[in-house]
Amino acid sequence: MTEKRKPGFEALAKTSLYPQEQLMPVGRRKHSFFIGLPREISFQENRISLTPDGVALLVKNGHEIWIETKAGEGAKFSDKDYSEAGAKIVYSPQEVYKADVILKIEPPTAAEIEMMHPGQTLISAIQLGQFTTDRLQAILKKKITALAYEFIEDKVGGMPIIRAMSEIAGSCVIPIASEYLSTVHKGKGVILGGITGVPPTKVVIIGAGTVAEYAARAAIGLGARVQVFDNHLYKLRRIKHLLGQQIYTSTIDTYTLVNTLKTADVVIGALRAEKGRARHVITEEMVSQMRPDSLIIDLSVDQGGCVETSEVTTLDDPVFRKYDVIHYCVPNIASRVAHTATTALSNIFTPTILRAAEEGGVEEMIFNHKWFMKGVYAYRGGLTNEFLARKFGLKYKNIELLLAARF
């Protein structure tokens, strides 16, 4: 006699054990970049945007990278290092500028912009204090999508590239000050800091950001007296908290600042431009009242400077005197330690490029992430940065409105 099958098993067989129809998830297409790294030609720039290790990781993920010969030499990376990492070494700037994405340090020169082609993406510094209308117009005419790494933010509103370079600048500035206070460089002939029985040197820092934090820490470690000025009280509180010391802090009050500068040994300008405008908080008259052979290091000079007497200098010829005060005004101070700076940059650019590839390309990265979008100042022939528009008297398009139109 045949055993009767139970209804429960029959119902289960008709549902759970039969293949069920489902919609297949649609994957986002991964994008492959063609990236060019030109050799820097201006301001004794020694940095490059990617290390060989960064290149190797990108090539492994399917990206093509061309590097102009000797582009990494200043940072102590050879053509062989990059070639072994999978990059193609090219022997003229014309070749490297065939790439779809140009990754460089300094703003492009007029000659470099001429070599670029419509639809290209440029990621570089912009250096508001030195950028010209002609160069901006040339970028717009070529319909290049250009991003300034000074403007690129991260997910929490920080500026990762600026912070990394600021950490380096703040760490470098005190050894530089020590050099130019010495008799060897015809300075005051004093040691930066202090020793038993000798009053410590006085270091005044204008600005209370990352540069100030690292500079103050180094100066305090040597025994110097440090005074920090900034008009943002939350920054002053923050730097005191980070340093763990009750250092002298003050808002930028003209009377107080004038009297402080008269007795300063070293003045460090570390004030970033706000809303695209540089602020000369130290006037020429203030400088004229400083003591002979005292030292000004204006690290804000790439943004126009915070000292009225500042003029851009180079690593080859870094100082000049005005009112017998030594001025050090090198805009690319991180280039003094190009290997370290390149490693820091590569640590930021490599994962960003990988992320953009996962998103489907630079344009998708721009429109999917507002923190990355903030770096864009030119998009397909249109100026998209309000501060640049004000500075050069040009019209601009709000990129967020372009985003709305795109959808």
C-alpha positions in Angstrom: 0.0 0.0 0.0 1.4 3.4 -1.0 2.1 5.8 1.8 0.1 9.0 1.5 2.3 12.2 1.2 1.7 14.8 3.9 0.1 18.0 2.6 2.7 20.1 4.5 5.6 18.7 2.7 3.9 19.1 -0.6 3.3 22.8 0.1 6.9 23.3 1.2 8.1 21.7 -2.0 6.1 24.1 -4.1 7.5 27.2 -2.5 10.8 27.1 -0.6 12.5 24.3 -2.7 11.6 25.8 -6.1 13.9 28.5 -7.6 12.5 32.0 -7.0 12.7 34.8 -9.5 14.7 37.9 -8.3 15.9 41.0 -9.9 19.6 41.0 -10.5 21.3 44.0 -8.8 22.7 46.5 -11.2 26.4 47.1 -10.4 28.1 50.4 -10.8 30.6 50.3 -13.7 34.2 50.7 -12.5 36.1 53.4 -14.4 39.7 53.2 -15.5 41.7 56.4 -15.4 44.5 57.5 -17.7 46.6 59.7 -15.4 49.5 61.9 -16.3 52.1 63.3 -13.9 54.2 66.0 -15.5 57.5 67.2 -14.2 57.1 70.5 -12.3 58.8 73.5 -13.9 58.2 76.4 -11.5 59.3 77.7 -8.1 61.9 74.9 -7.5 59.1 72.5 -6.9 60.4 69.1 -5.9 57.2 67.3 -5.0 55.2 64.9 -7.1 51.6 63.7 -6.4 52.1 59.9 -6.3 54.9 57.7 -4.9 55.9 54.5 -6.7 53.9 52.5 -4.2 50.8 54.6 -4.9 51.4 54.1 -8.6 51.7 50.3 -8.2 48.4 50.1 -6.4 46.6 52.2 -9.0 48.1 50.2 -11.9 47.1 46.9 -10.1 43.5 48.2 -10.1 43.6 48.8 -13.9 44.6 52.4 -14.2 47.1 53.7 -16.8 49.8 56.1 -15.5 52.3 58.1 -17.6 55.0 60.0 -15.8 57.3 62.5 -17.4 61.0 61.5 -17.1 62.7 62.8 -13.9 59.4 64.1 -12.5 60.1 62.3 -9.2 63.8 63.1 -9.0 63.4 66.0 -6.6 61.5 63.7 -4.2 64.2 61.0 -4.5 62.1 58.7 -6.6 63.7 57.5 -9.9 62.3 56.7 -13.3 63.2 53.1 -12.6 61.2 53.1 -9.4 58.1 54.3 -11.3 58.7 52.0 -14.2 59.0 49.0 -12.0 55.7 50.1 -10.3 54.0 49.8 -13.7 54.0 53.4 -14.9 55.0 54.4 -18.4 57.9 56.9 -18.5 57.5 59.5 -21.3 60.1 61.9 -22.4 58.3 65.1 -23.2 55.6 67.2 -21.5 53.5 67.0 -24.8 53.2 63.3 -24.3 52.2 63.4 -20.6 49.6 66.0 -21.3 47.7 63.5 -23.5 46.4 61.9 -20.3 42.7 62.4 -19.4 43.6 63.4 -15.8 46.6 65.6 -15.0 47.8 65.4 -11.4 50.3 68.0 -10.5 51.5 70.2 -7.6 51.9 73.8 -8.9 49.2 75.7 -10.8 49.7 75.1 -14.5 51.6 77.7 -16.5 50.3 79.3 -19.7 52.5 76.9 -21.7 51.2 73.9 -19.8 47.6 74.9 -20.3 48.3 75.3 -24.0 49.3 71.6 -24.1 46.0 70.5 -22.5 42.9 69.4 -24.4 39.1 70.0 -23.9 37.4 67.6 -21.5 40.6 67.0 -19.5 40.6 67.0 -15.7 43.2 69.0 -13.8 44.0 68.6 -10.1 46.6 70.9 -8.8 47.2 73.8 -6.4 45.8 77.2 -7.4 47.7 79.6 -5.1 45.4 82.5 -5.1 48.2 85.0 -4.4 49.9 84.2 -7.7 47.1 82.9 -10.0 46.3 85.3 -12.8 43.2 86.1 -14.9 44.9 85.0 -18.1 45.6 81.5 -16.8 42.1 81.2 -15.5 40.6 82.3 -18.8 42.8 79.9 -20.6 41.5 77.0 -18.5 37.9 78.1 -19.1 38.5 78.4 -22.8 39.9 74.9 -23.0 36.7 73.6 -21.2 38.9 71.8 -18.6 37.4 70.5 -15.4 39.8 71.9 -12.8 40.0 71.2 -9.1 42.2 73.1 -6.5 43.5 70.9 -3.8 43.4 73.8 -1.4 39.6 73.6 -1.7 39.0 69.8 -1.6 37.5 68.7 1.7 36.9 65.4 3.4 33.6 63.9 4.7 33.8 65.8 8.0 34.6 69.2 6.4 38.4 69.1 6.9 40.9 69.9 4.2 43.2 66.8 4.1 45.8 68.1 1.7 46.1 71.5 3.3 46.4 69.9 6.8 49.1 67.5 5.6 51.1 70.3 4.0 50.5 72.5 7.1 51.8 69.9 9.4 55.0 69.7 7.3 55.3 73.5 7.1 54.8 73.9 10.9 57.4 71.3 11.6 59.9 72.9 9.2 59.5 76.5 10.2 61.3 76.4 13.6 64.5 74.8 12.2 64.4 77.5 9.5 64.0 80.2 12.1 66.9 78.7 14.0 69.1 78.9 10.9 68.3 82.6 10.1 68.7 83.8 13.7 72.3 82.5 13.7 75.4 84.5 13.0 76.1 82.3 10.0 73.2 83.8 8.2 73.9 87.3 9.6 71.0 87.1 11.9 70.7 88.2 15.6 73.2 85.6 16.7 70.9 84.0 19.2 69.8 80.5 19.9 66.1 79.7 19.3 64.8 78.7 22.6 66.7 79.4 25.8 69.5 78.1 28.1 70.2 78.6 31.8 70.7 82.2 32.7 69.8 83.6 29.2 66.3 84.9 28.4 64.4 82.8 25.9 63.7 84.0 22.4 60.2 85.3 21.6 58.2 83.6 18.8 55.0 85.3 17.6 52.6 83.3 15.5 49.8 84.9 13.5 47.0 82.4 13.0 46.0 79.5 15.2 45.5 76.7 12.7 47.5 73.5 12.0 50.7 75.3 11.0 50.6 77.3 14.3 50.0 74.1 16.3 53.1 72.3 15.0 55.3 75.4 15.0 54.3 76.3 18.6 54.9 72.7 19.8 58.4 72.7 18.3 59.2 76.2 19.6 58.0 75.4 23.1 60.1 72.2 23.0 63.2 74.3 22.5 62.2 76.6 25.4 61.0 79.7 23.4 58.3 82.0 24.6 55.3 81.6 22.2 52.5 84.1 21.6 49.6 83.2 19.2 47.3 85.7 17.6 44.0 84.9 15.8 40.6 86.5 15.6 38.8 83.2 16.1 38.5 82.5 19.8 37.6 78.8 19.2 40.9 78.4 17.4 42.8 80.0 20.3 41.0 77.6 22.7 41.7 74.7 20.5 45.5 75.3 20.2 45.8 75.7 24.0 44.0 72.5 24.4 46.1 70.6 21.8 49.4 72.0 23.2 48.3 71.3 26.8 49.8 74.5 28.0 48.6 77.9 29.0 50.4 79.8 26.3 49.8 83.5 25.6 46.9 84.0 23.1 45.3 87.1 21.9 42.8 88.4 19.2 44.5 90.5 16.5 44.2 93.8 18.3 46.4 96.4 16.5 47.7 98.1 19.7 48.7 94.8 21.3 50.2 93.4 18.1 52.3 96.5 17.5 53.8 96.3 21.0 54.4 92.5 20.7 56.2 92.8 17.4 58.6 95.4 18.7 60.2 92.8 21.0 59.7 89.7 18.8 62.7 87.6 17.6 60.7 85.5 15.1 57.3 86.3 13.5 55.5 83.4 11.7 52.6 84.3 9.4 50.3 81.3 9.4 47.0 83.0 8.6 44.9 81.4 5.8 42.9 83.6 3.4 39.2 83.8 4.2 36.7 83.8 1.5 39.4 84.1 -1.1 40.8 87.3 0.4 44.2 87.7 2.0 44.6 89.9 5.0 47.6 92.0 5.7 47.3 92.1 9.5 51.0 93.1 9.8 51.4 96.5 8.1 54.6 98.0 6.7 54.7 100.5 9.5 54.6 97.6 12.1 57.5 95.9 10.3 59.5 99.2 10.3 59.3 99.2 14.1 60.7 95.7 14.6 64.2 95.2 15.9 67.1 94.9 13.4 67.9 91.3 12.3 64.6 89.9 13.6 62.9 87.4 11.3 59.6 87.2 9.5 58.5 83.9 8.0 55.3 84.4 6.0 53.9 81.0 5.3 50.7 82.6 4.0 52.5 84.1 1.0 51.0 81.6 -1.5 47.6 83.1 -0.6 48.8 86.7 -0.8 50.5 86.9 2.6 49.5 88.3 5.9 52.5 90.7 6.1 52.4 93.7 3.9 56.1 93.7 3.1 56.2 90.1 2.0 57.3 89.2 -1.5 57.4 85.7 -2.9 60.9 84.1 -2.7 62.3 80.8 -3.8 64.2 77.9 -2.2 67.3 79.0 -4.1 67.0 82.6 -2.9 64.7 82.4 0.1 65.3 85.7 2.0 65.5 89.4 1.6 65.7 92.4 4.0 63.3 95.3 4.4 63.7 97.8 7.3 66.7 95.5 8.3 64.2 92.7 9.1 64.9 89.4 7.4 61.9 88.1 5.4 61.6 84.4 4.4 58.7 84.0 2.0 58.9 80.7 0.2 55.4 79.5 -0.9 56.3 75.8 -1.3 58.1 75.3 2.0 57.0 71.6 2.1 59.2 71.1 -1.0 62.3 71.3 1.3 61.3 67.8 2.5 59.9 66.6 -0.8 60.1 62.9 -0.1 58.0 63.2 3.1 55.6 65.6 1.4 55.1 63.4 -1.7 54.4 60.4 0.6 51.7 62.5 2.4 50.2 63.6 -0.8 50.1 60.1 -2.3 48.4 58.8 0.9 45.6 61.2 0.1 45.4 61.0 -3.7 45.7 57.2 -4.1 42.5 56.3 -2.1 40.7 59.3 -3.7 41.4 58.0 -7.2 40.4 54.5 -6.3 37.1 55.9 -4.9 36.5 58.0 -8.0 37.0 54.9 -10.1 34.5 52.9 -8.1 32.0 55.8 -8.5 32.4 55.7 -12.3 34.8 58.6 -13.0 35.7 62.1 -11.8 32.4 63.6 -12.8 30.4 61.1 -10.8 32.7 61.6 -7.9 32.1 65.4 -8.1 28.3 65.1 -8.2 28.0 62.3 -5.7 30.1 63.9 -3.0 29.8 67.6 -2.0 33.1 67.4 -0.1 34.9 66.6 -3.3 32.7 69.0 -5.3 34.0 71.9 -3.3 37.4 71.5 -4.9 36.0 72.3 -8.4 36.6 75.8 -9.7 36.2 75.3 -13.4 33.7 72.9 -15.0 33.4 72.5 -18.8 34.2 76.1 -19.6 32.3 77.6 -16.6 33.8 79.2 -13.5 32.2 77.6 -10.5 34.1 79.2 -7.6 32.5 82.4 -6.1 35.7 83.7 -4.5 37.7 83.5 -7.8 34.8 85.2 -9.6 35.0 88.1 -7.1 38.8 88.3 -7.3 38.9 88.5 -11.1 35.5 90.2 -11.7 34.1 87.3 -13.6 30.7 85.6 -13.7 30.3 82.1 -12.2 27.9 79.2 -12.2 26.9 77.6 -8.9 27.9 74.0 -9.3 25.2 72.8 -7.0 22.7 74.2 -9.5 24.5 72.3 -12.2 24.0 69.3 -10.1 20.3 69.9 -9.8 20.1 70.4 -13.6 21.9 67.2 -14.2 19.2 65.2 -12.5 
